[in-house]
Amino acid sequence: MPEPIDLVLLDVGGPVYDDAAYRDALLRATRELAAEEGSEFAEEDFLRLYDERRQAQGGSLRTAVAQRFLTEHDRRELSDLAEQYWEYPPEALHDDVLPALRALREHYRIAVVANQRSVVVEALRRDGVAEHVDVWAISETVGVEKPDPRIFQHALDEAGAPASRAVHVGNRLDTDVRGAHRLGLRTVWVLRGEAPPEPTPDQLAEPDVAVRSLAELPAALAKLSS
C-alpha cells in the first residue's frame, strides 16, 4: 500500500495562473529586441515555436526563441526583459484554483514550488491563494530552479515531510514531473498551459496521474493514496 499523502507541492504557472501571461511577456520582449536589431518576425512563427517547445517538454524556451528570432548572445537580455514584463493580472487566475485549494486544505498541507520571481507572492496574496499556502519555495528566494532537487527538498524540509508522503502538481514533464520523481515524490501532471498541445502515450505514462483541471485534483490525490 502507498503511504498516505500529507503535503501537496503546487506549481504556479499553468496550474494556478494562465501561462499565457509569460508567453505574452516573452513575445513582447522578443519583438523589442528584434526591433533594436532591425529585424521583425510574424507572431504566428513565434506561437508555432512556442507550441513546438511545449510538445517537446524539454529544453529552454527562452534559448529556442533567442536562437530562432535573435542570437544566442541575446538569451540573457531576453530573459531579463521578459521577466520585467511578466505579471499575472487577477483574470489570469484559473477559476478552479480557489475551490480546489479549499477542498485540499481539509486533508493536506500545501507548498508552492515554482520557478518564479519572489514578487509572485504578492499576486497570490491579492488573489486569495496565499492564505491556503503553508510553505514557500520560490526559485528566486531559494536560489535554485526546478528540476534541481534542492528546491523540492527545501519545501519538504520546511514542511518536515518525507518525499514518500508528498506529491508535486505541475504542468511540465521536464521541470515538474521528472524533477520531483528524482527525489521520490509522486506527481500529478496538469494538462494546461505549457503542457503539450497533444500529449503522447509515452508522455502520459511519466506522471503518476494526469488531470486537465484542478477540479480533478482532490480525486487524483485520493487515488494516489489508495
C-alpha positions in Angstrom: 0.0 0.0 0.0 1.3 3.5 -0.8 1.9 5.8 2.1 -0.7 8.5 2.6 -0.1 12.0 1.3 0.4 14.8 3.8 1.9 17.5 1.6 0.9 18.8 -1.8 3.6 20.8 -3.7 2.0 23.1 -6.2 3.5 24.9 -9.2 2.2 28.4 -10.1 2.4 29.0 -13.8 -0.1 26.7 -15.5 -1.8 25.0 -12.6 -2.7 28.3 -10.8 -2.3 31.1 -13.4 -2.7 31.0 -17.1 0.7 30.5 -18.7 -0.3 33.0 -21.5 1.0 35.7 -19.2 4.6 34.5 -19.6 4.1 33.7 -23.2 3.0 37.2 -24.0 5.7 38.7 -21.9 8.3 36.7 -23.8 6.7 37.7 -27.2 6.8 41.4 -26.2 10.5 41.2 -25.1 11.5 39.3 -28.3 9.8 41.9 -30.5 11.5 44.7 -28.8 15.0 43.2 -29.0 14.4 42.2 -32.7 13.3 45.8 -33.5 16.6 47.1 -31.9 18.5 44.8 -34.2 16.4 46.0 -37.2 14.5 42.8 -37.7 11.0 41.5 -37.2 9.0 38.3 -37.3 5.4 37.1 -37.6 3.6 36.4 -34.3 2.4 33.1 -35.9 6.0 32.0 -36.2 6.6 32.7 -32.5 3.5 30.8 -31.5 4.5 27.9 -33.7 7.8 27.7 -31.9 6.1 28.0 -28.5 3.9 25.0 -29.3 6.9 23.0 -30.6 8.7 23.5 -27.3 5.5 22.7 -25.3 5.2 19.5 -27.3 8.8 18.5 -26.8 8.7 19.1 -23.0 12.4 19.6 -22.8 15.0 22.4 -23.4 14.7 26.1 -22.7 12.0 28.0 -24.4 14.0 31.3 -24.0 17.1 29.7 -25.6 15.0 28.4 -28.5 13.4 31.8 -29.0 16.7 33.6 -28.9 18.2 31.2 -31.4 15.3 31.5 -33.8 14.5 35.2 -33.7 17.6 36.9 -32.2 21.0 35.5 -31.5 22.3 33.1 -28.8 24.1 36.0 -27.2 20.7 37.8 -26.6 19.4 35.0 -24.4 20.2 36.6 -21.1 18.9 40.0 -22.1 15.8 38.4 -23.5 15.2 36.5 -20.2 15.7 39.6 -18.1 13.4 41.8 -20.3 10.7 39.1 -20.4 10.8 38.8 -16.6 10.2 42.6 -16.3 7.0 42.2 -18.3 5.9 39.0 -16.6 3.0 39.8 -14.3 -0.2 37.9 -13.5 -3.3 40.0 -13.6 -6.3 38.9 -11.5 -8.0 37.5 -14.5 -5.1 35.1 -15.1 -6.1 33.0 -12.1 -7.9 29.9 -13.2 -11.5 29.6 -11.9 -10.9 26.2 -10.4 -8.0 27.1 -8.2 -9.6 28.5 -5.0 -12.4 25.9 -4.8 -9.7 23.2 -5.2 -7.5 24.7 -2.5 -10.4 25.0 -0.1 -11.1 21.3 -0.6 -7.4 20.3 -0.3 -6.9 22.3 2.9 -9.2 19.9 4.7 -6.8 17.0 4.2 -3.3 18.3 3.2 -0.7 21.0 3.8 0.2 22.9 0.7 3.5 24.2 -0.5 4.2 26.4 -3.5 7.2 25.3 -5.5 7.7 27.5 -8.5 10.3 28.9 -10.9 9.3 32.5 -10.3 10.4 35.9 -9.1 9.6 36.5 -5.4 7.0 39.2 -6.4 4.7 36.4 -7.5 3.7 36.0 -3.8 2.1 39.5 -4.0 -0.2 38.3 -6.8 -1.0 35.1 -4.9 -1.9 37.2 -1.8 -4.0 39.6 -3.9 -6.0 36.7 -5.4 -6.6 34.8 -2.2 -4.2 31.9 -2.9 -1.6 32.6 -0.3 -3.9 32.1 2.6 -4.0 28.4 1.7 -0.2 28.0 1.5 1.8 26.7 4.4 5.3 26.5 2.8 7.0 28.7 0.1 9.8 27.5 -2.3 10.1 30.3 -4.8 13.2 29.9 -7.0 14.4 33.5 -6.7 14.4 33.1 -2.9 15.7 29.5 -2.7 18.4 30.2 -5.2 17.8 27.1 -7.5 15.2 26.3 -10.1 13.2 23.1 -10.9 14.2 20.5 -11.9 17.0 20.9 -9.3 16.1 18.5 -6.5 17.2 21.1 -3.9 14.1 23.3 -4.5 11.8 20.3 -3.8 13.9 19.3 -0.8 13.6 22.8 0.5 9.8 22.5 0.6 10.0 19.1 2.2 12.4 20.3 4.9 10.3 23.4 5.6 7.2 21.2 6.0 9.0 18.5 7.9 7.6 15.9 5.4 9.4 13.0 3.7 9.2 12.7 -0.1 7.3 9.4 0.3 4.3 11.3 1.8 4.3 14.2 -0.7 3.1 14.8 -4.2 4.1 17.5 -6.7 1.5 19.1 -9.0 2.8 20.8 -12.1 2.3 21.2 -15.8 5.7 20.4 -17.3 7.3 17.0 -17.6 10.9 18.2 -17.6 10.9 20.6 -14.7 8.0 19.3 -12.6 7.4 15.6 -13.1 10.9 14.4 -13.8 12.4 16.7 -11.2 10.0 15.6 -8.5 10.4 11.9 -9.4 14.2 12.1 -8.9 13.5 12.9 -5.2 10.9 10.1 -4.9 7.8 12.3 -4.9 4.6 11.2 -6.6 3.4 13.5 -9.3 0.2 14.9 -10.9 0.6 16.4 -14.4 -1.8 19.3 -15.1 -2.5 19.3 -18.8 -2.8 23.1 -19.5 -0.5 26.0 -20.1 3.0 24.8 -21.1 1.8 21.1 -21.1 2.0 19.8 -24.7 -1.0 20.5 -27.0 -1.2 16.8 -27.8 0.4 14.6 -25.1 1.7 11.4 -26.4 1.1 8.0 -24.7 4.7 8.0 -23.6 4.4 11.4 -22.1 1.2 10.5 -20.3 2.9 7.4 -18.8 5.5 9.6 -17.0 3.4 11.2 -14.2 1.6 9.1 -11.7 -1.7 10.8 -12.6 -2.7 13.4 -15.3 -5.6 15.8 -14.9 -7.0 18.6 -17.0 -8.0 20.9 -14.2 -7.5 21.4 -10.5 -11.2 20.4 -10.0 -9.9 16.9 -10.7 -7.1 17.1 -8.2 -8.8 16.0 -4.9 -9.9 12.8 -6.6 -6.5 12.3 -8.1 -4.8 12.6 -4.8 -7.2 10.2 -3.2 -6.4 7.7 -6.0 -2.7 8.1 -5.3 -3.2 7.2 -1.6 -5.3 4.1 -2.2 
